[in-house]
Amino acid sequence: MRSFDELVAEGDAADVSGWGFGWLDGRATEERPPWSYVTILGERLAQVRSALDLDTGGGEVLDEASTFPPRMVVTEGWPPNAAQARDRLGPRGVEVVEVRPGERLPFDDGSFELVTSRHPVAPDWAEIHRVLAPGGHYVAQHVGPASAFELIEYFLGPLPENRKGRDPVAETAAARDAGLEIVDLRTARCRIEVFDVGAVVWLLRKCVWWVPDFSVERYRSRLVELDAQLRGGTPFVAHSTRHLVDARRPA
C-alpha cells in the first residue's frame, strides 16, 4: 500500500464534482438497498409525458434511464454540477435549470406528471405538491437518519441530536401536511466499508456537509490513527440509511 501522505494527496486532489462515486472503486464498498431506484425511475419516466428531477447533481443517475418523456427538466443548485448536467443531459433534450435552495421553483402550478429525486438536499413538500399535476407522483430515494454517522462521529464526536434528522416518518408526515398521499414507503440500512485513508479524504471532500470544517491539516491526527487501522487489515465500517418514497397529489 502507498504511504499515508501519498494516499491523502490522492484523495485531496481528485475531482469531487457531480454525483458519481466511481473514484472509490476498489477503495470502498456500499451495500445497495433491496430496491433498484434506477429501475423504478426508468419505469416511471416511460409512463409520463412530463417529468422534473430535483437536485440532479451532474445528471449521472437520470442519464441511466433509457427513455425520457417529451418534456424532461432537471434542477441543480451547484453551478459545477449544473454544467456537468448540461453536458451530459443537454444532448438528450433535457432542460437544466439552476435554482437556489429555499426559493420557489420556477415552474407553473401543475407542470409535471412526475417529480423525482435521488438524495434531495431537503425536500420542499409544498413546492413538490404545487408543481405536480393532479394525480401526479413524487418518486424519490432519500438519505435516511444517521446515515454514515459512524464516520462523521469519528471526526466530530457524538451528535445525538443530529441523528434524529431525515426521519422517514417525520418526512412523510410533512408530505401529508402539504396535501400529498403516501402510496409507498420503504426503508433500508446498508453496510459501508472503507479500505484506505485516501478514500476517507475524498468522501469528506465530496460530502462536505458530513464534516463541514474538514481539511487534512485540521484532522491529520485522526486520519493517521485511521490509516493505521486500515493498514492492519480492518476496514472502517459505517452504515448508510435510505428510504424510497412514492407520494401522490390527489386528482
BELLIN-V129054 format. One record per pair of residues at least 24 apart in sequence whose ideal C-beta (glycine too) atoms are under 8 Angstrom apart, sorted by sequence separation. I is the first residue (numbers start at 0). J is the second residue. If there is no record, write none. Layout:
BEGIN
I_J ; I_J
END
This chain:
BEGIN
36_60 ; 40_64 ; 41_65 ; 44_68 ; 56_80 ; 67_91 ; 70_94 ; 72_96 ; 74_98 ; 76_100 ; 106_130 ; 109_133 ; 111_135 ; 112_136 ; 113_137 ; 114_138 ; 115_139 ; 116_140 ; 118_142 ; 141_165 ; 143_167 ; 41_66 ; 55_80 ; 58_83 ; 62_87 ; 67_92 ; 104_129 ; 113_138 ; 114_139 ; 116_141 ; 37_63 ; 57_83 ; 58_84 ; 62_88 ; 67_93 ; 104_130 ; 109_135 ; 141_167 ; 196_222 ; 199_225 ; 37_64 ; 44_71 ; 56_83 ; 57_84 ; 61_88 ; 56_84 ; 59_87 ; 55_84 ; 58_87 ; 62_91 ; 141_170 ; 196_225 ; 57_87 ; 58_88 ; 74_104 ; 196_226 ; 195_226 ; 61_93 ; 55_88 ; 196_229 ; 72_106 ; 195_229 ; 58_93 ; 194_229 ; 193_229 ; 199_235 ; 58_95 ; 137_174 ; 18_56 ; 19_57 ; 17_56 ; 18_57 ; 72_111 ; 17_57 ; 19_59 ; 55_95 ; 194_234 ; 16_57 ; 18_59 ; 70_111 ; 150_191 ; 193_234 ; 17_59 ; 18_60 ; 137_179 ; 192_234 ; 193_235 ; 143_186 ; 150_193 ; 192_235 ; 68_112 ; 76_120 ; 143_187 ; 147_191 ; 192_236 ; 193_237 ; 68_113 ; 143_188 ; 191_236 ; 136_182 ; 190_236 ; 191_237 ; 127_174 ; 191_238 ; 122_170 ; 190_238 ; 191_239 ; 124_173 ; 128_177 ; 150_199 ; 154_203 ; 189_238 ; 124_174 ; 127_177 ; 128_178 ; 188_238 ; 189_239 ; 128_179 ; 188_239 ; 189_240 ; 122_174 ; 124_176 ; 125_177 ; 127_179 ; 150_202 ; 188_240 ; 189_241 ; 124_177 ; 150_203 ; 187_240 ; 61_115 ; 186_240 ; 187_241 ; 51_106 ; 124_179 ; 155_210 ; 186_241 ; 187_242 ; 154_210 ; 186_242 ; 187_243 ; 60_117 ; 185_242 ; 186_243 ; 151_209 ; 184_242 ; 185_243 ; 51_110 ; 147_206 ; 150_209 ; 151_210 ; 154_213 ; 184_243 ; 51_111 ; 183_243 ; 184_244 ; 49_110 ; 50_111 ; 53_114 ; 55_116 ; 183_244 ; 184_245 ; 17_79 ; 18_80 ; 49_111 ; 50_112 ; 51_113 ; 52_114 ; 53_115 ; 54_116 ; 147_209 ; 183_245 ; 16_79 ; 17_80 ; 49_112 ; 50_113 ; 51_114 ; 52_115 ; 53_116 ; 54_117 ; 181_244 ; 182_245 ; 16_80 ; 48_112 ; 49_113 ; 50_114 ; 51_115 ; 52_116 ; 54_118 ; 154_218 ; 181_245 ; 182_246 ; 47_112 ; 50_115 ; 54_119 ; 181_246 ; 182_247 ; 17_83 ; 47_113 ; 53_119 ; 54_120 ; 180_246 ; 16_83 ; 46_113 ; 154_221 ; 179_246 ; 180_247 ; 153_221 ; 179_247 ; 180_248 ; 44_113 ; 53_122 ; 179_248 ; 180_249 ; 43_113 ; 174_244 ; 178_248 ; 44_115 ; 178_249 ; 43_115 ; 153_225 ; 170_242 ; 174_246 ; 171_244 ; 53_127 ; 170_244 ; 40_115 ; 165_240 ; 167_242 ; 171_246 ; 40_117 ; 167_244 ; 51_130 ; 36_117 ; 153_235 ; 49_132 ; 150_235 ; 53_139 ; 149_235 ; 149_236 ; 150_237 ; 47_135 ; 149_237 ; 148_237 ; 149_238 ; 147_237 ; 147_238 ; 146_238 ; 147_239 ; 43_136 ; 146_239 ; 146_240 ; 43_138 ; 145_240 ; 146_241 ; 143_239 ; 144_240 ; 142_239 ; 143_240 ; 40_138 ; 142_240 ; 143_241 ; 18_117 ; 39_138 ; 142_241 ; 143_242 ; 18_118 ; 141_241 ; 140_241 ; 141_242 ; 140_242 ; 141_243 ; 140_243 ; 141_244 ; 36_140 ; 139_243 ; 140_244 ; 138_243 ; 139_244 ; 138_244 ; 137_244 ; 138_245 ; 32_140 ; 137_245 ; 136_245 ; 137_246 ; 136_246 ; 137_247 ; 136_247 ; 137_248 ; 135_247 ; 136_248 ; 134_247 ; 135_248 ; 134_248 ; 133_248 ; 134_249 ; 132_248 ; 133_249 ; 134_250 ; 131_248 ; 133_250 ; 127_246 ; 128_248 ; 34_185 ; 33_185 ; 32_185 ; 34_187 ; 33_187 ; 32_187 ; 32_189 ; 31_189 ; 30_189 ; 29_189 ; 30_190 ; 29_190 ; 30_191 ; 29_191 ; 28_191 ; 29_192 ; 27_191 ; 28_192 ; 27_192 ; 27_193 ; 26_193 ; 27_194 ; 26_194 ; 25_194 ; 26_195 ; 26_197 ; 27_198 ; 26_198 ; 23_198 ; 27_202 ; 23_201 ; 22_201 ; 23_202 ; 20_205 ; 10_196 ; 15_201 ; 10_197 ; 9_197 ; 10_198 ; 13_201 ; 6_195 ; 7_196 ; 8_197 ; 10_199 ; 11_200 ; 15_204 ; 6_196 ; 7_197 ; 10_200 ; 11_201 ; 15_205 ; 6_197 ; 10_201 ; 5_197 ; 9_201 ; 3_196 ; 7_200 ; 11_204 ; 6_200 ; 10_204 ; 0_195 ; 11_215 ; 39_243 ; 36_243 ; 7_215 ; 30_239 ; 32_241 ; 34_243 ; 29_239 ; 32_243 ; 7_222 ; 3_222 ; 3_223 ; 6_226 ; 3_226 ; 0_230
END
